Amino acid sequence: MKPYHHVLIIAMLVFLIILLYGDGFGAIPFLLSALYLISICVKELRHFKKSKRL
């Protein structure tokens, strides 16, 4: 993904947190952001493992 895609997704998640937190649904955007960060972490770990192999 391009860097601006990441910025756009994070901005959208922050907006959802602000919008839904007062209504008691703040856990939904936090769960989505956790899944997003886990997917980025897994992607980077796979890339790191491939780069270590020679």
PDB file of N, CA, C and O in Angstrom:
ATOM      1  N   MET A   1       0.832  -1.185   0.000  1.00  0.00           N
ATOM      2  CA  MET A   1       0.000   0.000   0.000  1.00  0.00           C
ATOM      3  C   MET A   1       0.873   1.244   0.000  1.00  0.00           C
ATOM      4  O   MET A   1       1.987   1.260   0.522  1.00  0.00           O
ATOM      5  N   LYS A   2       0.340   2.243  -0.584  1.00  0.00           N
ATOM      6  CA  LYS A   2       1.031   3.530  -0.588  1.00  0.00           C
ATOM      7  C   LYS A   2       0.879   4.183   0.791  1.00  0.00           C
ATOM      8  O   LYS A   2      -0.088   3.906   1.501  1.00  0.00           O
ATOM      9  N   PRO A   3       1.814   5.036   1.168  1.00  0.00           N
ATOM     10  CA  PRO A   3       1.732   5.684   2.492  1.00  0.00           C
ATOM     11  C   PRO A   3       0.455   6.494   2.696  1.00  0.00           C
ATOM     12  O   PRO A   3      -0.064   6.553   3.811  1.00  0.00           O
ATOM     13  N   TYR A   4      -0.058   7.117   1.639  1.00  0.00           N
ATOM     14  CA  TYR A   4      -1.268   7.906   1.840  1.00  0.00           C
ATOM     15  C   TYR A   4      -2.485   7.019   2.099  1.00  0.00           C
ATOM     16  O   TYR A   4      -3.462   7.480   2.691  1.00  0.00           O
ATOM     17  N   HIS A   5      -2.445   5.741   1.664  1.00  0.00           N
ATOM     18  CA  HIS A   5      -3.527   4.819   2.006  1.00  0.00           C
ATOM     19  C   HIS A   5      -3.551   4.582   3.514  1.00  0.00           C
ATOM     20  O   HIS A   5      -4.613   4.573   4.136  1.00  0.00           O
ATOM     21  N   HIS A   6      -2.359   4.388   4.095  1.00  0.00           N
ATOM     22  CA  HIS A   6      -2.282   4.166   5.539  1.00  0.00           C
ATOM     23  C   HIS A   6      -2.776   5.385   6.306  1.00  0.00           C
ATOM     24  O   HIS A   6      -3.507   5.253   7.288  1.00  0.00           O
ATOM     25  N   VAL A   7      -2.379   6.562   5.861  1.00  0.00           N
ATOM     26  CA  VAL A   7      -2.816   7.791   6.527  1.00  0.00           C
ATOM     27  C   VAL A   7      -4.325   7.936   6.426  1.00  0.00           C
ATOM     28  O   VAL A   7      -4.973   8.326   7.397  1.00  0.00           O
ATOM     29  N   LEU A   8      -4.888   7.631   5.282  1.00  0.00           N
ATOM     30  CA  LEU A   8      -6.326   7.730   5.085  1.00  0.00           C
ATOM     31  C   LEU A   8      -7.086   6.743   5.975  1.00  0.00           C
ATOM     32  O   LEU A   8      -8.107   7.099   6.562  1.00  0.00           O
ATOM     33  N   ILE A   9      -6.596   5.519   6.075  1.00  0.00           N
ATOM     34  CA  ILE A   9      -7.248   4.513   6.920  1.00  0.00           C
ATOM     35  C   ILE A   9      -7.166   4.913   8.386  1.00  0.00           C
ATOM     36  O   ILE A   9      -8.152   4.794   9.113  1.00  0.00           O
ATOM     37  N   ILE A  10      -6.010   5.383   8.829  1.00  0.00           N
ATOM     38  CA  ILE A  10      -5.857   5.788  10.226  1.00  0.00           C
ATOM     39  C   ILE A  10      -6.724   6.999  10.538  1.00  0.00           C
ATOM     40  O   ILE A  10      -7.320   7.067  11.613  1.00  0.00           O
ATOM     41  N   ALA A  11      -6.806   7.954   9.619  1.00  0.00           N
ATOM     42  CA  ALA A  11      -7.668   9.121   9.825  1.00  0.00           C
ATOM     43  C   ALA A  11      -9.138   8.704   9.916  1.00  0.00           C
ATOM     44  O   ALA A  11      -9.891   9.236  10.732  1.00  0.00           O
ATOM     45  N   MET A  12      -9.536   7.759   9.080  1.00  0.00           N
ATOM     46  CA  MET A  12     -10.912   7.275   9.115  1.00  0.00           C
ATOM     47  C   MET A  12     -11.217   6.579  10.437  1.00  0.00           C
ATOM     48  O   MET A  12     -12.297   6.759  11.000  1.00  0.00           O
ATOM     49  N   LEU A  13     -10.271   5.786  10.934  1.00  0.00           N
ATOM     50  CA  LEU A  13     -10.472   5.101  12.206  1.00  0.00           C
ATOM     51  C   LEU A  13     -10.545   6.091  13.365  1.00  0.00           C
ATOM     52  O   LEU A  13     -11.361   5.916  14.269  1.00  0.00           O
ATOM     53  N   VAL A  14      -9.715   7.118  13.354  1.00  0.00           N
ATOM     54  CA  VAL A  14      -9.765   8.148  14.395  1.00  0.00           C
ATOM     55  C   VAL A  14     -11.103   8.876  14.345  1.00  0.00           C
ATOM     56  O   VAL A  14     -11.699   9.158  15.384  1.00  0.00           O
ATOM     57  N   PHE A  15     -11.575   9.182  13.135  1.00  0.00           N
ATOM     58  CA  PHE A  15     -12.875   9.831  12.988  1.00  0.00           C
ATOM     59  C   PHE A  15     -13.998   8.947  13.536  1.00  0.00           C
ATOM     60  O   PHE A  15     -14.900   9.439  14.214  1.00  0.00           O
ATOM     61  N   LEU A  16     -13.943   7.651  13.245  1.00  0.00           N
ATOM     62  CA  LEU A  16     -14.953   6.735  13.772  1.00  0.00           C
ATOM     63  C   LEU A  16     -14.891   6.639  15.295  1.00  0.00           C
ATOM     64  O   LEU A  16     -15.928   6.542  15.952  1.00  0.00           O
ATOM     65  N   ILE A  17     -13.697   6.665  15.855  1.00  0.00           N
ATOM     66  CA  ILE A  17     -13.561   6.623  17.309  1.00  0.00           C
ATOM     67  C   ILE A  17     -14.214   7.853  17.926  1.00  0.00           C
ATOM     68  O   ILE A  17     -14.953   7.746  18.904  1.00  0.00           O
ATOM     69  N   ILE A  18     -13.938   9.020  17.352  1.00  0.00           N
ATOM     70  CA  ILE A  18     -14.524  10.261  17.875  1.00  0.00           C
ATOM     71  C   ILE A  18     -16.040  10.242  17.719  1.00  0.00           C
ATOM     72  O   ILE A  18     -16.765  10.652  18.625  1.00  0.00           O
ATOM     73  N   LEU A  19     -16.516   9.772  16.581  1.00  0.00           N
ATOM     74  CA  LEU A  19     -17.939   9.771  16.290  1.00  0.00           C
ATOM     75  C   LEU A  19     -18.713   8.778  17.163  1.00  0.00           C
ATOM     76  O   LEU A  19     -19.785   9.109  17.670  1.00  0.00           O
ATOM     77  N   LEU A  20     -18.187   7.580  17.340  1.00  0.00           N
ATOM     78  CA  LEU A  20     -18.917   6.518  18.014  1.00  0.00           C
ATOM     79  C   LEU A  20     -18.621   6.385  19.506  1.00  0.00           C
ATOM     80  O   LEU A  20     -19.353   5.692  20.212  1.00  0.00           O
ATOM     81  N   TYR A  21     -17.575   7.025  19.997  1.00  0.00           N
ATOM     82  CA  TYR A  21     -17.184   6.833  21.394  1.00  0.00           C
ATOM     83  C   TYR A  21     -18.240   7.376  22.354  1.00  0.00           C
ATOM     84  O   TYR A  21     -18.507   6.759  23.385  1.00  0.00           O
ATOM     85  N   GLY A  22     -18.838   8.509  22.034  1.00  0.00           N
ATOM     86  CA  GLY A  22     -19.842   9.105  22.913  1.00  0.00           C
ATOM     87  C   GLY A  22     -21.123   8.302  22.978  1.00  0.00           C
ATOM     88  O   GLY A  22     -21.856   8.389  23.962  1.00  0.00           O
ATOM     89  N   ASP A  23     -21.410   7.511  21.932  1.00  0.00           N
ATOM     90  CA  ASP A  23     -22.625   6.705  21.886  1.00  0.00           C
ATOM     91  C   ASP A  23     -22.443   5.345  22.539  1.00  0.00           C
ATOM     92  O   ASP A  23     -23.397   4.571  22.619  1.00  0.00           O
ATOM     93  N   GLY A  24     -21.256   5.043  23.001  1.00  0.00           N
ATOM     94  CA  GLY A  24     -21.015   3.762  23.642  1.00  0.00           C
ATOM     95  C   GLY A  24     -20.538   2.675  22.700  1.00  0.00           C
ATOM     96  O   GLY A  24     -20.425   1.515  23.097  1.00  0.00           O
ATOM     97  N   PHE A  25     -20.258   3.032  21.464  1.00  0.00           N
ATOM     98  CA  PHE A  25     -19.783   2.059  20.487  1.00  0.00           C
ATOM     99  C   PHE A  25     -18.316   2.277  20.149  1.00  0.00           C
ATOM    100  O   PHE A  25     -17.888   1.982  19.033  1.00  0.00           O
ATOM    101  N   GLY A  26     -17.559   2.775  21.075  1.00  0.00           N
ATOM    102  CA  GLY A  26     -16.151   3.074  20.835  1.00  0.00           C
ATOM    103  C   GLY A  26     -15.287   1.842  20.655  1.00  0.00           C
ATOM    104  O   GLY A  26     -14.177   1.936  20.131  1.00  0.00           O
ATOM    105  N   ALA A  27     -15.778   0.686  21.082  1.00  0.00           N
ATOM    106  CA  ALA A  27     -14.985  -0.533  20.966  1.00  0.00           C
ATOM    107  C   ALA A  27     -14.869  -0.999  19.523  1.00  0.00           C
ATOM    108  O   ALA A  27     -13.898  -1.668  19.170  1.00  0.00           O
ATOM    109  N   ILE A  28     -15.835  -0.661  18.690  1.00  0.00           N
ATOM    110  CA  ILE A  28     -15.822  -1.114  17.300  1.00  0.00           C
ATOM    111  C   ILE A  28     -14.641  -0.518  16.530  1.00  0.00           C
ATOM    112  O   ILE A  28     -13.892  -1.275  15.912  1.00  0.00           O
ATOM    113  N   PRO A  29     -14.442   0.805  16.539  1.00  0.00           N
ATOM    114  CA  PRO A  29     -13.274   1.336  15.826  1.00  0.00           C
ATOM    115  C   PRO A  29     -11.943   0.900  16.445  1.00  0.00           C
ATOM    116  O   PRO A  29     -10.956   0.727  15.729  1.00  0.00           O
ATOM    117  N   PHE A  30     -11.910   0.722  17.769  1.00  0.00           N
ATOM    118  CA  PHE A  30     -10.683   0.233  18.395  1.00  0.00           C
ATOM    119  C   PHE A  30     -10.381  -1.189  17.932  1.00  0.00           C
ATOM    120  O   PHE A  30      -9.220  -1.533  17.712  1.00  0.00           O
ATOM    121  N   LEU A  31     -11.404  -2.014  17.781  1.00  0.00           N
ATOM    122  CA  LEU A  31     -11.209  -3.367  17.286  1.00  0.00           C
ATOM    123  C   LEU A  31     -10.730  -3.348  15.842  1.00  0.00           C
ATOM    124  O   LEU A  31      -9.835  -4.110  15.474  1.00  0.00           O
ATOM    125  N   LEU A  32     -11.317  -2.487  15.024  1.00  0.00           N
ATOM    126  CA  LEU A  32     -10.884  -2.366  13.631  1.00  0.00           C
ATOM    127  C   LEU A  32      -9.444  -1.877  13.534  1.00  0.00           C
ATOM    128  O   LEU A  32      -8.672  -2.363  12.707  1.00  0.00           O
ATOM    129  N   SER A  33      -9.087  -0.922  14.375  1.00  0.00           N
ATOM    130  CA  SER A  33      -7.705  -0.431  14.337  1.00  0.00           C
ATOM    131  C   SER A  33      -6.723  -1.496  14.822  1.00  0.00           C
ATOM    132  O   SER A  33      -5.605  -1.578  14.314  1.00  0.00           O
ATOM    133  N   ALA A  34      -7.120  -2.305  15.790  1.00  0.00           N
ATOM    134  CA  ALA A  34      -6.248  -3.397  16.239  1.00  0.00           C
ATOM    135  C   ALA A  34      -6.043  -4.416  15.122  1.00  0.00           C
ATOM    136  O   ALA A  34      -4.927  -4.893  14.914  1.00  0.00           O
ATOM    137  N   LEU A  35      -7.111  -4.750  14.406  1.00  0.00           N
ATOM    138  CA  LEU A  35      -6.984  -5.683  13.290  1.00  0.00           C
ATOM    139  C   LEU A  35      -6.102  -5.115  12.183  1.00  0.00           C
ATOM    140  O   LEU A  35      -5.317  -5.840  11.571  1.00  0.00           O
ATOM    141  N   TYR A  36      -6.235  -3.821  11.932  1.00  0.00           N
ATOM    142  CA  TYR A  36      -5.413  -3.162  10.916  1.00  0.00           C
ATOM    143  C   TYR A  36      -3.934  -3.205  11.316  1.00  0.00           C
ATOM    144  O   TYR A  36      -3.078  -3.525  10.491  1.00  0.00           O
ATOM    145  N   LEU A  37      -3.639  -2.889  12.556  1.00  0.00           N
ATOM    146  CA  LEU A  37      -2.249  -2.897  13.006  1.00  0.00           C
ATOM    147  C   LEU A  37      -1.667  -4.301  13.038  1.00  0.00           C
ATOM    148  O   LEU A  37      -0.486  -4.485  12.743  1.00  0.00           O
ATOM    149  N   ILE A  38      -2.480  -5.301  13.392  1.00  0.00           N
ATOM    150  CA  ILE A  38      -2.014  -6.692  13.376  1.00  0.00           C
ATOM    151  C   ILE A  38      -1.692  -7.124  11.948  1.00  0.00           C
ATOM    152  O   ILE A  38      -0.687  -7.794  11.713  1.00  0.00           O
ATOM    153  N   SER A  39      -2.543  -6.741  10.991  1.00  0.00           N
ATOM    154  CA  SER A  39      -2.283  -7.122   9.604  1.00  0.00           C
ATOM    155  C   SER A  39      -0.997  -6.477   9.082  1.00  0.00           C
ATOM    156  O   SER A  39      -0.234  -7.118   8.359  1.00  0.00           O
ATOM    157  N   ILE A  40      -0.755  -5.217   9.441  1.00  0.00           N
ATOM    158  CA  ILE A  40       0.489  -4.553   9.035  1.00  0.00           C
ATOM    159  C   ILE A  40       1.689  -5.241   9.681  1.00  0.00           C
ATOM    160  O   ILE A  40       2.722  -5.422   9.037  1.00  0.00           O
ATOM    161  N   CYS A  41       1.556  -5.621  10.939  1.00  0.00           N
ATOM    162  CA  CYS A  41       2.654  -6.289  11.651  1.00  0.00           C
ATOM    163  C   CYS A  41       2.979  -7.639  10.998  1.00  0.00           C
ATOM    164  O   CYS A  41       4.149  -7.962  10.795  1.00  0.00           O
ATOM    165  N   VAL A  42       1.955  -8.418  10.670  1.00  0.00           N
ATOM    166  CA  VAL A  42       2.173  -9.717  10.033  1.00  0.00           C
ATOM    167  C   VAL A  42       2.835  -9.533   8.669  1.00  0.00           C
ATOM    168  O   VAL A  42       3.747 -10.280   8.313  1.00  0.00           O
ATOM    169  N   LYS A  43       2.380  -8.545   7.912  1.00  0.00           N
ATOM    170  CA  LYS A  43       2.957  -8.271   6.600  1.00  0.00           C
ATOM    171  C   LYS A  43       4.433  -7.900   6.727  1.00  0.00           C
ATOM    172  O   LYS A  43       5.260  -8.384   5.954  1.00  0.00           O
ATOM    173  N   GLU A  44       4.769  -7.051   7.691  1.00  0.00           N
ATOM    174  CA  GLU A  44       6.164  -6.642   7.880  1.00  0.00           C
ATOM    175  C   GLU A  44       7.029  -7.797   8.384  1.00  0.00           C
ATOM    176  O   GLU A  44       8.188  -7.918   7.987  1.00  0.00           O
ATOM    177  N   LEU A  45       6.483  -8.637   9.247  1.00  0.00           N
ATOM    178  CA  LEU A  45       7.249  -9.788   9.727  1.00  0.00           C
ATOM    179  C   LEU A  45       7.549 -10.763   8.599  1.00  0.00           C
ATOM    180  O   LEU A  45       8.652 -11.305   8.523  1.00  0.00           O
ATOM    181  N   ARG A  46       6.583 -10.987   7.728  1.00  0.00           N
ATOM    182  CA  ARG A  46       6.834 -11.859   6.574  1.00  0.00           C
ATOM    183  C   ARG A  46       7.914 -11.269   5.675  1.00  0.00           C
ATOM    184  O   ARG A  46       8.786 -11.988   5.186  1.00  0.00           O
ATOM    185  N   HIS A  47       7.851  -9.972   5.464  1.00  0.00           N
ATOM    186  CA  HIS A  47       8.862  -9.306   4.644  1.00  0.00           C
ATOM    187  C   HIS A  47      10.241  -9.395   5.310  1.00  0.00           C
ATOM    188  O   HIS A  47      11.249  -9.593   4.631  1.00  0.00           O
ATOM    189  N   PHE A  48      10.279  -9.248   6.627  1.00  0.00           N
ATOM    190  CA  PHE A  48      11.539  -9.322   7.362  1.00  0.00           C
ATOM    191  C   PHE A  48      12.135 -10.723   7.275  1.00  0.00           C
ATOM    192  O   PHE A  48      13.343 -10.868   7.088  1.00  0.00           O
ATOM    193  N   LYS A  49      11.300 -11.757   7.408  1.00  0.00           N
ATOM    194  CA  LYS A  49      11.794 -13.130   7.332  1.00  0.00           C
ATOM    195  C   LYS A  49      12.341 -13.438   5.945  1.00  0.00           C
ATOM    196  O   LYS A  49      13.361 -14.114   5.816  1.00  0.00           O
ATOM    197  N   LYS A  50      11.667 -12.945   4.904  1.00  0.00           N
ATOM    198  CA  LYS A  50      12.147 -13.191   3.542  1.00  0.00           C
ATOM    199  C   LYS A  50      13.462 -12.465   3.275  1.00  0.00           C
ATOM    200  O   LYS A  50      14.313 -12.977   2.548  1.00  0.00           O
ATOM    201  N   SER A  51      13.633 -11.298   3.847  1.00  0.00           N
ATOM    202  CA  SER A  51      14.853 -10.526   3.608  1.00  0.00           C
ATOM    203  C   SER A  51      16.054 -11.114   4.353  1.00  0.00           C
ATOM    204  O   SER A  51      17.194 -10.883   3.950  1.00  0.00           O
ATOM    205  N   LYS A  52      15.824 -11.860   5.420  1.00  0.00           N
ATOM    206  CA  LYS A  52      16.915 -12.472   6.179  1.00  0.00           C
ATOM    207  C   LYS A  52      17.478 -13.695   5.473  1.00  0.00           C
ATOM    208  O   LYS A  52      18.623 -14.077   5.711  1.00  0.00           O
ATOM    209  N   ARG A  53      16.673 -14.319   4.598  1.00  0.00           N
ATOM    210  CA  ARG A  53      17.134 -15.496   3.881  1.00  0.00           C
ATOM    211  C   ARG A  53      18.067 -15.086   2.748  1.00  0.00           C
ATOM    212  O   ARG A  53      17.826 -14.105   2.044  1.00  0.00           O
ATOM    213  N   LEU A  54      19.111 -15.842   2.595  1.00  0.00           N
ATOM    214  CA  LEU A  54      20.058 -15.581   1.508  1.00  0.00           C
ATOM    215  C   LEU A  54      20.233 -16.814   0.644  1.00  0.00           C
ATOM    216  O   LEU A  54      20.993 -16.788  -0.324  1.00  0.00           O
TER     217      LEU A  54
END
